[in-house]
Each structure stands twice: as C-alpha cells, then as structure tokens.
Amino acid sequence: MVIAKEKILHLLHYMPDEIDVDEVVDQIKLTAKIDQALEESNRGLGQDWEEFKKEWLNEDL
C-alpha cells in the first residue's frame, strides 16, 4: 500500500491538534486503501456492480 506524502499532510491538516496515534494510522491506511480501490476500478479490475449486488443479496445473513 502506497500513499503520497501530500495526501498524508492534507489528512493531518484537518485533524485535531491532539489525536491518538492509532487513529492517525487508521486514517492513513483507510485513505490508501480507498485510493488503491479507485485506481483498480479505473483500470477495470473491480467486480461488476450488478454481479456484486446479486451475490450480496443472495448471501445468507
């Protein structure tokens, strides 16, 4: 997982002056995962939305 320093600085800018380190790390990881998922989707590597809905709706909860 890779994230740009600029994106981390942007995240830090909008965080409170005092924040738990684990929360900072979680936000960085979440942002990196979202960026990765968007990139994969743009390259056509994601699952088809209609197939996903069918699978999700057919799962036993």
C-alpha positions as a Markdown table, in Angstrom:
| # | Residue | x | y | z |
|---|---|---|---|---|
| 1 | Met | 0.0 | 0.0 | 0.0 |
| 2 | Val | 1.4 | 3.4 | -1.0 |
| 3 | Ile | 0.2 | 6.9 | -0.2 |
| 4 | Ala | 1.6 | 10.3 | -1.2 |
| 5 | Lys | 3.2 | 12.4 | 1.4 |
| 6 | Glu | 1.0 | 15.3 | 0.2 |
| 7 | Lys | -2.1 | 13.3 | 1.0 |
| 8 | Ile | -0.9 | 12.5 | 4.5 |
| 9 | Leu | -0.1 | 16.2 | 5.1 |
| 10 | His | -3.6 | 17.0 | 3.9 |
| 11 | Leu | -5.1 | 14.5 | 6.3 |
| 12 | Leu | -3.0 | 15.8 | 9.2 |
| 13 | His | -4.0 | 19.4 | 8.4 |
| 14 | Tyr | -7.7 | 18.6 | 9.1 |
| 15 | Met | -7.2 | 16.5 | 12.2 |
| 16 | Pro | -7.4 | 18.0 | 15.7 |
| 17 | Asp | -4.3 | 19.3 | 17.4 |
| 18 | Glu | -4.2 | 16.3 | 19.7 |
| 19 | Ile | -5.2 | 12.9 | 18.4 |
| 20 | Asp | -4.4 | 9.3 | 19.2 |
| 21 | Val | -1.6 | 7.9 | 17.1 |
| 22 | Asp | -3.7 | 4.8 | 16.2 |
| 23 | Glu | -6.4 | 7.0 | 14.8 |
| 24 | Val | -3.9 | 8.8 | 12.6 |
| 25 | Val | -2.5 | 5.5 | 11.3 |
| 26 | Asp | -6.0 | 4.1 | 10.7 |
| 27 | Gln | -7.0 | 7.2 | 8.7 |
| 28 | Ile | -3.8 | 6.9 | 6.6 |
| 29 | Lys | -4.4 | 3.2 | 5.9 |
| 30 | Leu | -8.1 | 3.9 | 5.0 |
| 31 | Thr | -7.2 | 6.6 | 2.6 |
| 32 | Ala | -4.5 | 4.5 | 1.0 |
| 33 | Lys | -7.0 | 1.6 | 0.6 |
| 34 | Ile | -9.6 | 3.9 | -0.9 |
| 35 | Asp | -7.1 | 5.3 | -3.4 |
| 36 | Gln | -6.0 | 1.8 | -4.4 |
| 37 | Ala | -9.6 | 0.7 | -4.9 |
| 38 | Leu | -10.3 | 3.7 | -7.0 |
| 39 | Glu | -7.2 | 3.1 | -9.1 |
| 40 | Glu | -8.1 | -0.6 | -9.6 |
| 41 | Ser | -11.7 | 0.4 | -10.6 |
| 42 | Asn | -10.4 | 2.9 | -13.1 |
| 43 | Arg | -8.3 | 0.2 | -14.7 |
| 44 | Gly | -11.3 | -2.1 | -14.9 |
| 45 | Leu | -10.1 | -4.5 | -12.2 |
| 46 | Gly | -13.0 | -4.2 | -9.9 |
| 47 | Gln | -16.0 | -6.5 | -9.7 |
| 48 | Asp | -19.1 | -5.7 | -11.9 |
| 49 | Trp | -21.6 | -3.7 | -9.8 |
| 50 | Glu | -24.6 | -5.9 | -10.9 |
| 51 | Glu | -22.8 | -9.1 | -10.1 |
| 52 | Phe | -21.8 | -7.8 | -6.7 |
| 53 | Lys | -25.4 | -6.8 | -5.9 |
| 54 | Lys | -26.6 | -10.3 | -6.9 |
| 55 | Glu | -24.0 | -12.0 | -4.8 |
| 56 | Trp | -24.6 | -9.7 | -1.8 |
| 57 | Leu | -28.4 | -10.0 | -2.0 |
| 58 | Asn | -28.2 | -13.8 | -2.2 |
| 59 | Glu | -25.9 | -14.3 | 0.8 |
| 60 | Asp | -27.4 | -15.9 | 3.9 |
| 61 | Leu | -27.2 | -13.4 | 6.7 |
